[in-house]
C-alpha cells in the first residue's frame, strides 16, 4: 500500500494518488451510465497491554477500493485490495471494470436502484494530535505500572483513516481523519475490574492520566463485600459508556425507514403517538460533529444533521434514516443513511446536571458504569435486556459504597427516558466506534450521562 497511498505522507499527495486512479478508471463509456470508485484506507497502530506492559504491537497499512458500474437499473460491483504499485493497481482496476461491464447483461433489473443525479464535491482533512506508539507504551508503563502499580489490561488503536469517492459524473469526495481509541481495565482479581476508555482526535497526557487516576481510586472499593440487590426498580445513574450501549441498541432498528414502514421498529409506539420520550431528549444523526464521512459508498451526500427525536417526539418528516434503496421503495428523499439505516454519528443533547455532580444528584442508588449483552426482549415495546458489567457501585449520599454483583435488567427504554428521566449531565462525551473487524470504523456516539428513576433489575 505504501506506493499506492502512503498514509503518513502529506494528505495532498494521498488525494492526488486517488485522483490518478480515478482518472485512469472513470472515463466516458457508452456501455454504462456511471462508474464509481470508493476507497477505504488506514494506517493504524494496534497495541495490547497486560500488567501495564506491552504484549503485542501491530502496525497495519491497508487500502481497499470498491468499483461499481451501472446501466439502467442494473449495478455490478467488486472490491479489491490495492497492491502498492499505482500503475499495476490501475491496470487491475481497468480489467475488473471490464469484467463488471460484461456481467451487466446477466443481472436482473433492480427496481430500488437509486443513484445521484449530479456531481458533488467535499473535502475534509482533520489533522489530529496522535501519540507515537512508543509514547503510549512508555506512558502506560510509567503511570499505571510504576506510579499506580495497577494491572492495566487494554487495547489501543490509532492513526489516520481515509474514505474517498469518485464517479464518472464528476463527483469527488475526500475524507481523512486522525483519531484514537484506548479501552482498558484495571484488573483486581477474579471478575473484578474497573473499565475505562479514552478516545478522541487529540491525545493529551494529562487527560489520560486523569482518567487513569479516577479508575485507580475505584479499585480499592472492589475489596469491599459486594452489595447484593434484589430484583426491583432502582434510582440509577448511567455513565456515558452505559448510555452508548443503550443508544446503540436503540439505533439497531429505531430510526430505520424500512423498519418503520414494515412495523418492526422499536419506536413504533412513538410513531403511533402511544408513548414519548421526556421533552429533554433530543437525538440527532450529527455527521458534521462526528468522524464519519459526509458521503456514502454510493456517492450520496449526507446532511450535517438529521433530527431523529426533538423534545421527546418525532420531528416533522418522521425522524428516520433513509437509505437509497428504502427511499426509492417508499418514494421519499434519501438522507445519507447506509444500507443498515443505523446511526453513524448519533448525538444526544446535553442536560443541566453538572457532570461532576452526577453521584451527588443520584444521592442513593445504583451507579452503572458499563452494560453489555444488550438485546431486545420485546422490540415492539422497546424493551431492552442486558447485564451490568465491571465496576458498578451502590451509592449512598453521593458516595460510592460497595460494588454491586452482576445483575440482569429488563426495561422499556421509552419509559426509562420518558417518565423515568430525572436529568442529563451538561457534558456530552464523544465515543468512537471501537470495532476493528476488517478495518477501523468511523462511527460514533456522543452522549451525556443520565439519571433515571425505576431502572428495573430482574435477577
Helices and strands as residue ranges (DSSP letters): H 11-25, E 34-50, E 53-71, E 74-81, H 86-103, G 104-106, E 121-126, H 133-140, I 141-147, E 151-167, E 172-189, E 192-200, H 205-219, G 220-223, E 232-238, H 240-250, H 257-262, H 268-271, E 283-285, G 287-289, E 306-309, H 324-330, E 345-348, G 355-357, H 358-362, E 365-368, E 370-378, G 379-381, E 383-389, E 393-396, E 399-403, E 408-412, H 413-416, E 421-424, E 429-432, E 444-447, E 450-457
